[in-house]
Amino acid sequence: MKLLQLLLIQLICFNMNAQTPEPPEIADPLERAISEFYKPFDEQDFLKPIAILEELKATYPDSTVVRYFLGYAYDRLNCKDGKSIPNIQPLLTEMASEEFEFIISKSPRYNQRKLFLDPYSKIAAVWGSLALKHYYHSDLESMALAFNEGKTRGGFNETAIEIGEKVLNSCTPNAILFVSGDNFSFPIHYSQLINNYRTDVQVIDVSLLNTNWYCTLLKSTSSIPFFKDTTHFKDIPAYVISNKQVIKISNKKCQTEEEFIWEIDKLRNELYLIKGDSILKEIVIQNEFQRDIYFTKGQNSNDLLSLDKHFSNQLFVDQLSPCQDKTTEKPEDMQFTTLSDPVVKNSEDLLRIFDLYRYNFSLKITDKVNAMDFETSKQLMNEMERLFPEELVPIQDEYLKQYIGELKRRVGR
């Protein structure tokens, strides 16, 4: 199990090291520009790396690594974090997008140094953030234009949208879905707000719960009692010192358990909860399991308030189960129809998501192998290969590839 835990860390952390060395004449100024991204948040000034990177771009206009970090710097100047979304400037959105668009046109499979997102995901993120700004300001026409512009320019590819649909379809009617990470959040918002897809599911972005503007948006658009009944969420402090705590929630879902016992034993730095944690906690408490609650895969355990101990493991989501005897329901439609799209092999972010789903299968196969149930193990292995064929979706993580190879050997494949 420790090996699989290490694999999960590998899968949810993006490669931040150079894969191909930059030319010497670019390396030094590039390093000075990149260093700004790693300074303490309050000390970051993205006008400095922009000046360096624009000069490098003028001399080396075809350098994709320069264009990548210039696009990121434009975006950080425009929207340093989630709190800045209501003030995003469309011009800077377009400037950032154009850098990532150039990279795709020059090198569809970008394999140079990165911060977090690949160029496809970053295009979706910059235009998705602008769309959320317009959504917050109730400008639905501009919201739709921003989402569609992002799709036209190379973001929101069909496979990313299909992943979002699979996640939504894994939720029961009128469920609550907590999402985390741009690669899940923006395609799911696109599906709901543009395609009007599974709008019965209430989507909540965990990372944005720390911002007042997002809570205000949820107050006006959601049906969550916490936001409807609370007028002073702005007064919830940015963080609170907390002890480990045990919460008991009335439980009518399970025949043998009258209360759901929730022990929050994992605090941030073992000391405190941030604002978003406090809000998530109240949503779960007030919901009392009237609506099913789900989480997207691969979320940081620090954001889960120890709820992951009560997860029912499904392929595309984790469901918060109030019952000790957890049951797993298979989604009606697990087969993807868009995997032949060339973007899939060119997008490291998409491949890592599919690795995450393979990791989920590997857990189940490992359990069956350890129980000497080799027939079920083979069936699960066949199902994984049918859903995620390697010729269309290559395994991205070498550790996972080795582990799956070992599992195949153990089940006689």
Buried (B, 14 or more C-beta within 10 A) or exposed (E): EEEBEEBBEBBBEBBEEBEEEBEEEBEEBBEEBBEBBEEEEEEBEBEBBBEBBBEBBEEBEEBBBBBBBBBBBBBBBBBEEBBBBBEBBBEBBBBBBBBBBBBBEBBBEBBBBBBBBBBBBBBBBBBBBBBBBBBBEEBEEBBBBBBBBBBEBBBBBBBBBBBBBBBBBBBEEEBBBBBBBBBBBBBBBBBBBBEEBBEEBBBBBBBBBBBBBBBBBBBEEBEBBBBEEBEEBEEBEEBEEBEEBEBEBEBEBBEEBEEBEBEBEBBEEEEBBBBBBBBBBBBBBBBBBEBBBBBBBBBEEEBBBBBBEBBBBBBBBBBBBBBEEEEEEEBEEBEBEBBEBEBBBBBBBBBBBBBBBBBBBBBBBBBBBEEEBBEBBBBBBEBBBEBBEEEBBBBBBEBBBEBBEBBBEBBEB
